[in-house]
Amino acid sequence: MTFPSTINTMVSASLLTKISRFTDGGVQAVLTEIIQNARRAGAKRIDITQVETDGGPMLRIRDDGCGIADPVKFLALGDSGWDETIARSEDPAGMGVFSLAGHHVSVRSHAADHGAAWQVTIPPHAWETGQPLDVVPCSLDKGTEIEIDLPEAWAQQLEQAVKSAARF
């Protein structure tokens, strides 16, 4: 057998089937990631509210940033997109929306660069199955809005988690 003269690191596509193992699943981790992303998008305001829907309690996070231009990049694991200064001071992991693995999530975003908005819904099982997700047009005039099913444990920790995640 002849061995290759060089090899490269890589991430297996099967990692996505195990993604929920790489985050603690807590509301503070989720808020930290989403707030970092909103800041990167230039948000000046981030509203975090608990809302009641027909499907039960939801956590809604809405910012006034430039929105997400590419829905494909939105689901790119490990690419934080931060400049070197922020990367050194805050050590963003690039987990982004993957911190929501296992949750029902709805995302709406107005891509300022395109002057249009899109929406995607990610059911809990889609995080580990790689199921294709439909991206559809929506009406949102600015920023990004994320709605997440709100487990009881998250609801109890929400106030303190918001304070901790907002420290930057």
N, C-alpha and C positions, 0 to 999 in steps of 0.2 A: 504494500500500500504506500502511496505517496501522499505526504501531508502537504497542505497548502503552505505557501511561504508567508502569507499574511492572513490575519483574521480581523473581523470587525465586531464591535459590540452591537447589539441589536435588542429590540424589545419585541417579544413574541406577541402575535395577535391574541394568543390565548390569555395573556395578562388581563384583557378586558373581561374575561369570564370570572375573574377573581378580584375585580376592582374594589368591591365592598370590604375586602380584607385590609386595604391600605389606608383607611381613614377611620378615625375613632367613632364616626357616626354621630358625634355630638353637635348640638346647635352652635356652640362657640366656634368649632372648627369650620362649620358651614358659613357662619356669618363672617369670620375672618377672611375666608377665600372670596366671598362675594363682595365684601367691602373693598378689598384690595383691587378686584377687577373693576369696580365702579370708579375708584380713584384713578386707575390707569386710563379709564375712558374719559377722564376730565370732569367727573361729576362734582358738582358743588353742593348738591343736596342728595341725601339718601334717606328715604322714608322706610321704616320697618314697622309693619302693623300686623296684628293678629285679626283675621277676618273669619266670620262664620259663613259657610256656604252650604248648599244642599248636601254636598259630600262630606261635610264636617269642617272642623277648624283648619285654617290654612295660615301659613306664614307668608306675607307678601313683602317683597323687598323691591323698591322702585328707586331708580336714580335718574338724574337729568344729564347724564354723560352723552357721548357721541354715538352710543349704541354699538352693536356688534355687526360689522360689515359682512362677515362671512360665517354663516351657520356651521360650516364644516370645521373651521378653526375653533369655534365655540366648544367643540367636543374633542379638541386636541389635548391629550393628557401630557403633562410635564413641560409645556411651553408657557412659561409665565409671562413673557413679553415685556418684562420690566427692564429698565436701563440698569447699567452697572452700579450706580450709586444706591438705588433703591434695593437692588438685589443684595448688596453687601449689608445694608442696614436692617432690612426686614426679612431676608432669606425666604422669599416666596417660593412655594413648592411647585406651583404650576398644576395643582390639583383642580383648581377652579370648580367647575360644575361637577366634577367627579366626586367631590366631597358629598354630593347628594345621592350617591349610588344607593339603590334600594328604595328610594322614595319616589312618589308620584310628583312630577315636576312639570310645570308649564312655564315656558319662556316666551316673552314677546319683546322684540327689540326693533327700534327705529334706527336703521343704518343711515346716519347723516350723510355719508359719502354717496349713497345711492338715492337718497330722498324717498325711501320706501321702508316699510316695516314687514317683519316676518314673525311667525309663531311656530313653535314646536311643542308637542306634549310628549313627555318621556314617562311611560308607565314603569312601575317598580321592576318588573321582570326584564325590561329592555336593556337595563344596565349590564346584565350578564349574558344576554343572548345575542347581542349584536343585531337585534331586529331593526330593519329599516324604519326610519322615523320620517313622517311627512312634514315638510316645511311648507307652510301656507301663508299667504299674505294676511295681514291684519291691520287694524287701525290703531296706531300709537304715534303720537306726534313728536316724541322725544325720549331718548334714553332707553333703559331696559327695565323690564318688570319680570320678576321671578316669583312664582307661587309654588309653595311646597306644602304637602300634607304636614300637619303639625301634630306630632305625637305628644301625648300627655307629658312625658318626661321633658320634652323640649319646652312646652308651655310653662312648666314650673321653673325652668332655668332661664327663660327668655330675657328677663330684665337684666340680670347680671351678665349674661352672655353678650348682650348688646353693648353694655358698658365696657366690657373687656375687649371685645372685637373692635370697638371704635377708638381705642387709645392712640392709634397712629393717625 
